[in-house]
Amino acid sequence: MPSLLHFGEDDLLNCRFAVSPLWETQEAVRTLNRPARHGYHAHWLRRIRAAAGLDLAPLWLLMPQRGYCPDWLCPPPIGPAATFEEEIAAVRAADPEAAREETARSLADTPGALESSRGRSLLRDPMRMVQELADLMETAWHALVEPDWPRLRALLEADIAFHSRRLAEVGLGGLLPEIDRRFGWRSHTLTIEWKGRHERDLAGQGLILVPSVFIWPEVVSSFDPPWQPTLAYPARGIGGLWAEPTDHTPDALVRLLGRGRATVLTALDEPTTTTALAHRLRLAPSSVSAHLTVLRAGGLLTSRRYGHQVLYERTPLGMALASGPEQ
């Protein structure tokens, strides 16, 4: 059964993209408990095996297979590029009684959860519940997501850069069906084919679009008033996210630029920050920064600012050199 989001004229002016480390943490926690999501993340799952000792059951209890997840535990992103510390502070500031009501609603969607000892314990002291679940979410961030955040953030920002360009070219009604095949657009209404039923008039608040790595293969659209409507979708490029750096760099490019600069240019197949590229290539950020500066001065790269980050992207000349001679 589809979900429907109805747009007015003001809503079209209030749509934006956002990157959310809190959302990525929630979806990473969910991924651990859902084998259907493991396909793209097998390498990540092997690496974080040491985190298996985390007791994530209290969070999983509020992530029903079908149904409602508490909005207070993972609210809409508070900005286009907020830090995890900023987002978890908002979670800790949740109103305990409102959190209790949302938690009870979520528990009711998992058979037996509302009557379970853990469920009753959560509802008995909502102030303690808010702090304990926020603490657990923060622990999950440090164990599951933070070590790879530069790489994840670069992929998410590349997705936003791509879709922002498409938005300028085709408008919102043309963009949304491109983002995911489950999205349809007709007569100022977004139709979402997914497992839940949700209908809302956006009432001028617009829509936050959130690319996510760990949400694949699902999409998420929810939030009742007064929360701002939010739509999360699988980011582009996750198929190659965990791939190890390639050691194949065209020999001619190495002779032309040197091994270091050739490696950096070849690896820059998506708009990426210095930090993320250094993490991927296992090089010092200072070395990568020096290579990027020279490559940009030579017309092989362009750079642009997104929030507090600077993204580097190959120019057509840079792409031609990195791909090597045609066969």
N, C-alpha and C positions, 0 to 999 in steps of 0.2 A: 504494500500500500504506500503510495507516494506521500512525501511531505511537501507542503506548499509554503513559500515565502512570498508575500505580496509587497511589491515595491511601489512607492509613490514618487513624485518628482524629487522631493527632498532626499529620499533614500539613495537615488542615483548619484547625488552629490556627496554622500557620506559613506561611501564604500572605501575600504582601505585594506592593504595587506599587513600582516604582522608575523614576526618570528617569535615563538614563545618557548623558552627552555622548560618552563613548567609543564606545558602541554606535552612536550617531547618526553619529559620524565614520566608523566602519567601513562603515555602510550607505550613507553618502554616497559613499565611495570605490567601493563596489560598484555604486552607481547609475550612476556615470560610465561604467562598462564594460558596462552592460546596457540597451540601448535600450528594452526592454519596460517599464522603470521610468520612462521619461522623461516620460510623459504629464502627470502632475500637476506636474512640476518644470521645465517649459520655461522659465519666467521665471528661475528660479534658475540653470539651465544657461547661459542667455544672460549672466547677470551674473557668473558665476564663470569665464567664458571665459579670463580672464587667468591662471587657475590651470592652464591646459592644459599649461604647460611643466613641471609636476610629473611626475617619473618615478614613477608609481604601479605599475609593472609588478611589482615584488617583492611588493606586497600583493595584486595581482590574481592572482598565481601561487598564492596560498594561499586563493583564493576560487573553488573549482571550481563549475561550473554545477550539477553534481550530486555531492554527496559531503560530505566532512568538512572543516570549517575549524578551525584550531588553537584550542583553548580558551584557551591561554595568551595569545594575541594580543588576545583580547577576552573576558575572563573575566566571570562573572556580576557584576552591579552590587554594589559593596561597601556600599552604603547607599541609602536612599530618595531622596537628593538629593545625591550626591557630586559634587565638582567634577571637571573634566577632569584637573587636576593631581594629584588624589588617585588617580584611576583609572589614569593613565599611569604613576604611580609603582609601582603594583602590577604593571603589565606589565613594567617595567624590573627588578622584583625576581623575575621568573620563574626557576625552576631551569633552567639551560641544558640539562642532559641530558633533562629531561622535555620541554622545549620542542623539542629536536631530535627526540625520538620522535614528538611530535604533528605537527611540521612534515613529517616523512617520511611519516606517514600521510596528511596532506593532499595532498602532492605526488603520491602514488600514485593519487589520484582524478582527476588531470588527465593525459590521455595524453601521454607524453613529458616531463612536468615533472620527474620524479624523476631522469631521465638528462640533463637539460639542464645547460648550464654554470652558469646562475643557480641552479638547484636544488642542484647539487653544491656550489656556493660557500656557500649558506646552511647546508648540513649540515656543511661542513668545520670551521667555527668557530662552534659554537652560542652562545657567549658574545657574540661580535661580532654574530651574527645578531639576538639579542634586543635589543641596544642600537640597531642600525641600523634595525630595523623599528619599534621604539618611536619613534625619532627621526622616521622617515617618517610614522608615524601622527600625531605631534604637529604636524608641518608641515602635514599634511592638515587637522587640526583648525583651525589658524590660518587657512588659506586657504579652506576650504570651508564650515565650520560656525560658527566663532566669531562672524563678523560678524552672523549672523542668529540667534545662540543665544537672545537674549531673546524673539524671536518664536516660535522653535521650542519653547523651554521652556514658554512660556505655553500653547501648544496641547497639549503633553504633559500639563501639570498640569491643564488643563481636562478632558482625557480621563480622568485618574485621579479627579478630583473627581466626574465624572458616574458612572463605573463604581463608585466607592466607595458612592455613594448607592444604586445598583442592587444592590450586594452586600448592603447592609443590608435591602433590600426583598425580594430573591428568593433570597439565599444563593448560595454558590459554584456549585452545580450548575445553578442557573438563569442565573447571570451568564455563565458561560463560553460557552455557545452563542450568547448575545447579542453577545459581543465579536466573534466571527467565525463565519461560517456553516460553516467547516471544523472547528469544535470541537464535539464531541459529549460528552455526560455520561451515564453509566449505571453503576449499581452501584459508585460510588466510583472509576470509571476514566474518565479524559479521553482521548478518541479524537481524533487530529489527522489530517485528510486532507491530505497534502502530498506532496512529491516524495521524501522519504526514509523510511526505516524505523528506528524507535527505540523500545525498550521498556524501562521502568525502574520499579521499585518505589521510591517517594520516600523510604521508610524514615525518616519523621519529619522530614526536612529541609524539607518544604513546597515551595512553588513561588513563584518571582519572576515577576511579570507586568510586562512592559516595553512600553509603547506606543512606537511609532517612527514618524517621519515618512517616512524614506527607504526603509523596508523594503517599502512597498507595491509590488506587490500580494501579496507573499509573507508567510508566517509562518515563524518559526524556533523549533525546539525541539530542544535537544540537551544536551550536557554529561554526560559519564560521571563516576562517582564518582572522586575525592571532591568534584568541583565541584557546587555547588548547582543543582538543576534550574531552568531558566529558559525562559520562553515569551515571545517577542516577537511583536507583532502591529501592524498598521497603526492609527495613531491616528485618532480621529474628527476630521472637519473639515479634512482636508488639501486637499479640493477648493478651498477658499477661502483657503488659507494664503498664497499669493503674490499675492493680489489687491491692487491698489492701494487706498488709502483712498478710500471713496466721498465725493463732494462733495455728495451729496444728504442734507440734513438738513431735516426738516419745518420750514417757515417759522414755524408756530405755536409750535414748540418753541424756535426761535431767539428769538422775541419774548418767550417766557416765561422762558427761562434765560440768554439771551445766547449768542453764537456759540460761544465756547470750551466752555462746559459742555454745550451741546446737541451739539456734535461729539463730545465725550468719551462722553456717554451713548449716542449713536447707535452709536459704534464698539465699545462694550463688549458684543458679542454672544456672548462666551464668557468664563468666569472668567479674569481677566487681571491681571498685575502692573502696577504703575506704570511700570516700566522698559520692559516690552514694549509697553504702550499708547503711551508716548512715542515709541518707535522706530517703531511703525506709523504714527502720525500726524505724525511729524517735528516734534514739539514738545519743548520743554525738560521734563525730568522734574519740575522744581520747579513748572512751570505745571500739568502734568497732576495732580500730587499735590494742589495747591490746589483744582482743580476736583473731584477725587474726594472730598475732605474735605467740601466744601459739598454735593455730591450725596448723600453718605451721611447727612449731618446732616438733609437734607430727606426722607429715607426712600426715596430712589430707588435706592440701592445698599446692599448688605451687604458686609462684608469678613470674611475668616477667614484664619487662618495655616496655611500648609502648609510644614513645615520652616522654612527661613529666609525664606520668601517670604510676602507678604500678597496674597491674591487678592481682587479686587473683582468683584462680580456684580450684575446688575440685579435689583431686587425686582419683583414683579408690577406695581406702579405704575410703576416705571421702564420696564419692558418695554412697557406700554400707551402711555406718553408717547412712547417712542422709535419705536414703529411708526406713529404718526400716526393720524388718524381713519380709521375703517373706510369703505371705499368702498361 
